[in-house]
Amino acid sequence: MRRAPRSRPGEARRCEGARGHDAPAAARTLVIGYGSPIRGDDAVGPLAAESLSAQPLPPGLTVLARHVLTAELAADLAAADRVIFLDAESGATPGSVRVRELAPDPGRVSTMAHFHDPRELLAWCEVLYGRAPRAWLVTAAGESFGYAHCRLSPAASGALATMLAEVCRLMGEQPS
């Protein structure tokens, strides 16, 4: 998997001043970047997570990079006050970044071993642990999802800094 490019001058890469730095231990934030490293721009989620975890992390922040969302992650979600999912999307303007607040979707609870939608994982968290954290999905639109590509397109690569800025912004929001 190709490493995310280093930030250029003027690009926000650290979450300086985010409330997450001074947050009490109860304000636990989990960031999960997911996607396939061999599907070109689908790797933007894990690459963003790796880029975030390469810098000093504020107290209470845990960052994971995964290929897929699995049932085992429900326990991690249950221990968090908020979770931010990072993923790629297709069908939007390449390089654009979108943020959506998520809610558990009980209609998506299934017996599948792998999850394709974070709302299903949130629903499992609610079913198994009686609670789900506040959650968001931050996506970057890609343009190249071909197999064996193993690198991001310029559009997806350019969206990494914006994705990380959105994570910092969301970390500043108080969990409910």
C-alpha positions as CSV (number, residue, x, y, z in Angstrom):
1,M,0.0,0.0,0.0
2,R,1.4,3.4,-0.9
3,R,2.0,5.8,1.9
4,A,0.1,9.1,2.0
5,P,2.0,12.0,0.7
6,R,3.6,14.4,3.2
7,S,1.6,17.6,3.8
8,R,2.5,20.7,1.8
9,P,3.0,24.1,3.5
10,G,-0.4,25.4,4.6
11,E,-2.1,22.0,4.7
12,A,-3.6,21.1,8.1
13,R,-2.3,17.7,9.1
14,R,-2.4,17.9,12.9
15,C,-5.5,18.4,15.0
16,E,-4.0,21.4,16.9
17,G,-6.5,23.0,19.2
18,A,-9.1,20.3,18.8
19,R,-10.9,19.6,22.0
20,G,-9.7,16.0,21.7
21,H,-6.3,17.2,23.0
22,D,-7.8,18.5,26.3
23,A,-10.8,16.1,26.5
24,P,-11.4,14.1,29.6
25,A,-10.8,10.4,29.4
26,A,-14.6,10.0,29.0
27,A,-14.4,11.7,25.5
28,R,-12.9,8.7,23.7
29,T,-12.7,9.0,19.9
30,L,-12.2,6.0,17.5
31,V,-11.2,6.6,13.9
32,I,-11.5,3.7,11.5
33,G,-10.2,4.0,8.0
34,Y,-11.2,1.1,5.8
35,G,-10.9,0.0,2.2
36,S,-8.9,-2.3,0.0
37,P,-5.3,-1.5,-0.6
38,I,-5.3,-3.3,-4.0
39,R,-8.2,-1.4,-5.4
40,G,-6.6,2.0,-6.2
41,D,-8.6,4.8,-4.6
42,D,-10.5,2.4,-2.3
43,A,-7.3,2.6,-0.1
44,V,-7.9,6.3,0.8
45,G,-9.6,5.4,4.1
46,P,-6.8,3.2,5.5
47,L,-4.2,5.6,4.1
48,A,-5.8,8.5,5.9
49,A,-5.9,6.5,9.1
50,E,-2.2,5.6,8.7
51,S,-1.4,9.2,8.1
52,L,-3.3,10.3,11.1
53,S,-1.7,7.7,13.4
54,A,1.8,8.7,12.2
55,Q,1.5,12.0,14.0
56,P,1.3,12.6,17.8
57,L,-2.2,11.7,18.9
58,P,-4.2,13.5,21.5
59,P,-5.3,11.6,24.6
60,G,-8.4,9.5,24.1
61,L,-7.9,9.1,20.3
62,T,-7.5,5.6,18.8
63,V,-6.9,5.1,15.1
64,L,-7.4,1.8,13.2
65,A,-6.8,0.9,9.5
66,R,-8.7,-2.0,8.2
67,H,-9.5,-3.7,4.9
68,V,-13.2,-4.3,6.0
69,L,-15.5,-3.7,8.9
70,T,-15.9,-6.9,10.9
71,A,-18.1,-7.9,13.8
72,E,-15.1,-7.8,16.2
73,L,-15.0,-4.0,15.9
74,A,-18.4,-3.7,17.7
75,A,-16.5,-4.0,21.1
76,D,-14.2,-1.1,20.1
77,L,-17.2,1.0,19.1
78,A,-18.9,0.2,22.4
79,A,-15.9,1.6,24.3
80,A,-15.9,4.9,22.3
81,D,-17.9,8.1,22.8
82,R,-17.7,8.9,19.1
83,V,-16.4,7.1,16.0
84,I,-15.3,8.5,12.7
85,F,-15.3,6.2,9.7
86,L,-13.0,7.0,6.7
87,D,-13.8,5.5,3.4
88,A,-13.7,6.0,-0.4
89,E,-16.8,6.5,-2.5
90,S,-17.6,6.4,-6.2
91,G,-20.1,8.3,-8.2
92,A,-19.2,11.8,-6.9
93,T,-16.8,14.4,-8.2
94,P,-13.3,12.8,-7.8
95,G,-11.4,14.4,-4.9
96,S,-14.5,15.7,-3.2
97,V,-15.0,15.0,0.5
98,R,-18.3,14.5,2.2
99,V,-19.2,14.2,5.9
100,R,-22.4,12.5,7.1
101,E,-23.6,11.8,10.6
102,L,-24.6,8.1,11.0
103,A,-27.1,6.3,13.1
104,P,-27.4,2.6,13.8
105,D,-29.7,0.9,11.2
106,P,-31.4,-2.1,12.9
107,G,-32.7,-3.2,9.5
108,R,-29.1,-3.9,8.4
109,V,-28.3,-6.4,11.3
110,S,-27.4,-9.6,9.6
111,T,-25.3,-12.7,10.2
112,M,-22.7,-11.7,7.7
113,A,-19.0,-12.0,8.9
114,H,-18.0,-8.8,7.0
115,F,-19.8,-5.5,7.0
116,H,-20.1,-3.2,4.0
117,D,-21.8,-0.4,5.8
118,P,-20.8,1.2,9.2
119,R,-24.5,1.6,10.1
120,E,-24.7,-2.2,10.3
121,L,-21.7,-2.2,12.6
122,L,-23.3,0.5,14.8
123,A,-26.5,-1.5,14.9
124,W,-24.6,-4.6,16.1
125,C,-22.9,-2.4,18.8
126,E,-26.3,-1.3,20.0
127,V,-27.7,-4.9,20.0
128,L,-24.7,-6.4,21.7
129,Y,-23.7,-3.6,24.1
130,G,-26.9,-1.6,24.5
131,R,-25.3,1.6,23.2
132,A,-23.7,3.0,20.1
133,P,-21.4,6.0,19.9
134,R,-22.1,9.1,18.0
135,A,-20.7,8.4,14.5
136,W,-19.8,10.1,11.2
137,L,-18.7,8.8,7.8
138,V,-16.1,10.9,6.0
139,T,-15.7,9.9,2.4
140,A,-13.4,10.9,-0.4
141,A,-14.6,10.4,-3.9
142,G,-12.2,8.4,-6.1
143,E,-11.8,7.9,-9.8
144,S,-9.8,4.7,-10.1
145,F,-10.8,1.5,-8.3
146,G,-9.1,-1.0,-10.6
147,Y,-7.4,-4.1,-9.2
148,A,-3.6,-4.3,-8.7
149,H,-3.4,-0.5,-9.0
150,C,-2.0,-0.2,-5.4
151,R,-1.8,3.6,-5.6
152,L,-4.1,6.6,-5.2
153,S,-5.2,8.7,-8.1
154,P,-4.1,12.4,-7.9
155,A,-7.7,13.3,-7.0
156,A,-8.0,10.9,-4.1
157,S,-4.4,11.7,-3.0
158,G,-5.4,15.4,-2.9
159,A,-8.4,14.6,-0.8
160,L,-6.4,13.2,2.1
161,A,-5.6,16.5,3.7
162,T,-9.3,17.5,3.6
163,M,-10.3,14.2,5.1
164,L,-7.9,14.7,8.0
165,A,-9.1,18.3,8.5
166,E,-12.7,16.9,8.8
167,V,-11.5,14.4,11.4
168,C,-10.0,17.2,13.4
169,R,-13.1,19.3,13.1
170,L,-15.3,16.4,14.2
171,M,-13.0,15.7,17.2
172,G,-13.7,19.2,18.3
173,E,-17.4,18.4,18.6
174,Q,-18.7,17.2,22.0
175,P,-19.9,13.6,22.1
176,S,-23.6,13.3,23.0
